[in-house]
Amino acid sequence: MASIELRSLHKSYGDGLTVIRDVNLQIKQGEFCVFVGPSGCGKSTLLRTIAGLEDITKGDLFIDDKLMNAVPPAERGVAMVFQSYALFPHMTVYENMAFGMRLAKMAPALVDARVQAAAKMLQLDAYLQRKPKALSGGQRQRVAIGRAIVHEPGVFLFDEPLSNLDAALRVQTRFEIAKLHREFGKASTVYVTHDQVEAMTLADRILLLNTGDAVAKYGSVAQHGTPFELYHRPNNQFVASFIGSPKMNFVQAKLTSIQDSNVRVKLNSGEELEAQVQGGRLAIGSSVVIGIRPEHMVLGTQTQHITRPVMWQEHLGEATYMYLDFEQNNTGTTQDSWMIKVPGHSGNTAGDRVAVSLPASALHVFDASGVALARSISDDALKASSHLH
């Protein structure tokens, strides 16, 4: 099986457009790495450079410590599953899965053994003689995965394989992909998605790419780490807003005092909050952005709190998403409303004023350029998380 290493990798096109910018990454043998980001960030292009479908403009790609820049795709020991199933419509499931091996002139007995084993693993035994038009979307995607499995590659590459499936099938197929990765053990997997929920649930490590903002450029790495790290320790406001569902709440504030790692900030509405930061790069009076996740706020006045009117609510059964109006109480906010996630039924209605506690340990602080300064979780807890995922 194989490890993957990208060294200062760049990808540009003839018109001067750079879509991948100085990516450095090591994917260990057996690791499940997810490339994630909004549409247009270059994640699929980066995957295609690993597959050999795109040339590398600058930098180096190593698979299993061997330089791959000039190696043809067929000789890289990788198998790719595309967003579209790309099945041959006139061939049966069996023939689709066997096609590549037959093309490589493998022994018929070995071809049959591998197809049968993959079909059993993917629960496709009963469909081997069907053609793609007689299959559901989920079954077609499993055939595409099976076609990759039979080659027993060292690296699996998935390019948004679930985007054509409905919600229920996405969950089911996501589970199947995770299960397959565990069964193959030493095979490395690189998976591309724009869905941060897929990234958080599947990945050992996540590579989040930028689309360009105040702190980064298109195709550069916004952050690379475990799902736990990106969720609890985002490098900047872009990472904090992209990772997490529902997304993080933000509001502008001014820094009023600094004492060791504790700071106090004042919202434009006059309320003061205490937070914890990991650097002393700010001066009193500096503009900052405060962030907090909806699930980290609590109804009531247990700790430092704010009071806001309820704009509307979304009742989901197990939880209620309550939207609080910031616009009429705070000029200069980075959004008009904040969301709080409340277990069960909130018992409130639109127009009610509610008090919401904001624990200091859950607050994120970003400077004016969007760079994170907050420590929202202890170092010990962060280290322990690597043994839990």
N, C-alpha and C positions, 0 to 999 in steps of 0.2 A: 504494500500500500504506500501512499505518498503524502509528503508534506508539500506545502506551497509557500513560496516567498516572492514578494514583489519588492523591488528596490528602486526607489525614486522613479516610479513608472509614470510616464506622460503619454497622452494620446491627443494628437492634433490632426485636423483635416487640412486639405489643400488651401482652403480659403482663410487659414490662420486661426480657425476656431479651435480652442483647446477645451476638450471635454473631460479629460482626466489630468489631474495636476498633482504631481509629486506624491504619489501614493506609496507608502511603505507599510508592508503588512507581512506577518508570518502566521500561517495557518498550520497548526500541528497535525501530525498523523492522527486520524480518527476524530478530528474536531469538526463541529458543525458551525460554520461561519455564515452569517446572513449579511448581505449587502442591502441596505435599506435607505430610502430617501424619497423625496417627492419626484414626480415625473420630470424628466429632463436633467437629473443630477448626474447621470453618467453611469449608473450602477450596472445596467445591462451591457454597456460598452465595456466596462471593466471585466465583466464575466466573459465576454466574447474574446477579450485579449488573452485570458487564461486558456480558453478553448482553442485559440489559434485562428479564430474567424476574423479577428481584427489585428492589423500589424501594430507593433509597439513603436511609437515615435521616438521615445527616449526612455532609458532605464532598462532593467533586466527582470525577467521572470524565470524562476527556478521551480521545477517540480521534482521532488525527491533529490534535491541538491544538484540537479542537472539543468544547465542553461537551456531554455526552451525558445528563445526569441525567434530562431530560424527553423525550428522543428515543425513539420507539417502537423495539422490537427490529428490525423489518423495515427500518428506515432507518439502522441503525448500521454497516452494511457488515461484519457478522460472520456466520460460519457455525459452527454447533455440532454436534458429534457426541456423542450421549448414551451413557450406560452401556448402556442397552437399545437395541437396534438401531432400534426404532421404524419398521420398514418396513411398508408396506401389504401385507398377505398376499395380497390378490386381484390385485395388480399384478405385472407382470414386473420384472426388474432394470432394464430400459430405462425402463419407465414410472415406477418409483420414483425414478430419477435425474432424469428429465425433469419430474416433477410440479411442482416449485416454479417452474421456468422457464416452463412452460405457464400456470401460475396468474398469472405476471407478464406474460403475453401476449407473450413473446418470439417472434421469427420462427422458424418450424419448422426452417429450414435451420441457424440458429444453435444451436437446441436440440440437433439431431442431431449437429452438429459437436462440441459440448462433451461430450455423452454419450459419443460414440465415442472422443474423446481421453482422457477420464477412465477409460473402461473399458480402454483399451490400457495406460494408465499403471499401473492396478491389476490388470492381468492378468485382467480380467473379460470379455474379448471373447467367449469361448465360452459365456458364461452369460447374455447379455443377454435371452434369451427365456424364461429360467427364472423361476419364482416362488420367494419366499424359503424355502418349505418344502423345496425341492429343493436347498438350498445348505447347506454346512457352516457352523459358527459363524464361522470365519475369513472365509469368503466373504461372509457377511451383514454382518460388520463392515466389510469393504472396500466393500460397496455403500453403507453408511451414510456412509463417508468420501467415496466418489465423489459422493454426493448433495450434500455440502458443497463439494467441489472445483468442481463445474460452475458455481457462482455466482461463482467467481473473487473471493472476498472479500479484504479487506485484513487480516482477523484470523480465524484458525482457533481455535475453542474445543473442547477435548476433555475430557469428563467421565468419567474412569475407563473409557476405551474397551476396555481389555483384561481387565477383571475377570471377564468371562463366558467367557473362553477358557482352554483347558488350557495347561500349561506350555510345550509346544513351539510352539503357535500364538502365545502371548504374545511369545516371542522373535522369531518370524518377523514378526508384525505390528508389533512395536516397530521392527524394522529398516525395514519399509515406511514407517512414519510418519516416521522420521528421513530416509529417502531422499526422500519427498515434500516435506518441509520444505526440503531443500537444492534440490530442483528448482524450487520456487516462489520461492526466493530472498528476495524482499522482503516476503513475507507474514509477519506476526508470528503466533506460535503460543503459546497458553496451554493448558497440559495439567494436569489434576488427577489425582492418584493417591495412594493410601496406601502404595504400594510404593516404598521408598527406592531399590531397585535400578533401577526404571524412571526415577526422578528423576535418579540419578547418570549413567545411560547416555544419556539423551535431552537433558538440559538444557544450555543455555548458562548460565542462571542459575536458582537454586532459591529459592523462598520457602517457608520452613518455618513453619507456624503452630502456636501453643501450644494445649494443651488445659487449661492451668491447673496451676501448681505453685508452688514457693516463690519463683521469680523472675519469674513472668509470669502473665497472665490469659488466659482463654479468648478465642480469636479474635484475639489480638495476634501480631505477628511475632516469632518466636523468633530468626530470622536470615535474611538475604537475601544471596546471593552466588553465586560459581561453585561447582560441585560440589567442586572442589579446596579452596576456602576452608572450606566447611562440614565437609569431612572432616578437614582438617589444623588448622583454627583454629576449632573450635566455640566459640560465645559462652558457652555454659553446659552443664551436665551433661545437660539434656534433649536438646539438639542432638547432643551427643557420643554419647548412648545410642541416638538414633533413626537417625542417619546412620552407615552402615557395616554390613556383613554378613560375618561374625558381628559382634555388637555389642561395644562397648568393655567391658573389665573395669574394675571400680572397687573400691577398698579405702580405708578410713578410716586417717588418720594424724595425727601432730602435727608442727608445724613446730619444728625444733630449732635451726636457724641460718640466717642470711641474709647473703650476701656478694655485693653488686652484683646481677646477675641470676641468680645461683646460690643455690639453697636446699637444705637437707637436711631430710628428714622421717623420722620414726620410725614404723614400723608398730606396731600393738598387740602384735604377736608379738615385737618387739624389733629387727627388722632395720631398717637405715637405708639410705635411697636419696637420691641427688642428682638434682635436677631444675632446670629453667630457667623463670623466670617473667618476665613483662613489666611487672609493677607491684609497688610496695612497700607494698601495702595491708594486709599481714599482719604480725602481731607474733609474736615467738617464743612458742611455746606454743599458738598458734592451731590449731584443728581444721581439717583440710583433707581433701579426697577426692582420691586419686591414681587416674588412669585410664591405661590402655594398651590398644592394639588387639591382638587375638590374633596378627595377622600381623607385628607389630613386635617380638614376643618371640622369643628364639632359645634352643634347647636348648644347655646348656653354661654355662661360667663365663667367657665372653669379656670381659664387663664386670660391673658390679654385678649381683648375682643373688640369687635366693631358691631355697629347696629345698622341694618339696612332694610329697606322694604323689599318684599318678594314681588318680582315681576311676573313670573309664571313658573309652573312646575311640570315635570314629566314623570309620570308614575309608571314604574317598570315592574311592580310587584315586589321583588326582593329589595328594591331601593327606589328612592325618589331623587331626581335631579332638580334642585331648587335654584333658580336664577335670581340673584340679588341685584338690585338697581344701584349702580355706582354713579351713573351720569348725573343725576340730580343732586348728589351729595359731594361730588368730587370732580372738579375741572382738571383736565390734563391727564386723565387716566389713559392707559394704553388699550383699554377696552371698556365698553359701556356696561357690561354686567360681569358678575362673578358667579360661578357655579359651585354649589356645595352638594356633595353626595351624602344623602341621609338614608340609613338603613330603614327598610319597610316604608310605611306611610308617614309623611311628615306631620300631618295634623294641622298644617297651615294652609291658608288660601292667599291668592294674589292680593296685594295691598297690605298684608300683615307686616309689621316691623319685627324683625328677629335679631337676636344677638348671636354672634358667631365667634367662637374662640379660635385664635390663631396661635398655636404653640410656637415658641421661639425656635425650637429645634426643627420645626418643619418648614420654616421660611427659607427661601432662596433669595440671595441678593446678587444683582447684576449691576455692573458699572454702566456708564452712559454708552459705551460701545457694545454692550451686550455680553461682556465676559463675566463668568460666574465668580463670585467671591464667597459664597455661603458654604458652610458645612452643615448639611441637613441630616447627616447620620454619622455615628461615631466610626472612627477608623477600625475599631475592633469588630463592630458589626459588619463593616464592609469586607474585611478580611475573611470573616466567618462565612460570608455568603458564597465565596468561591467553592466551599466544600458542600454547599447545599444544592447547587444548580446541576 
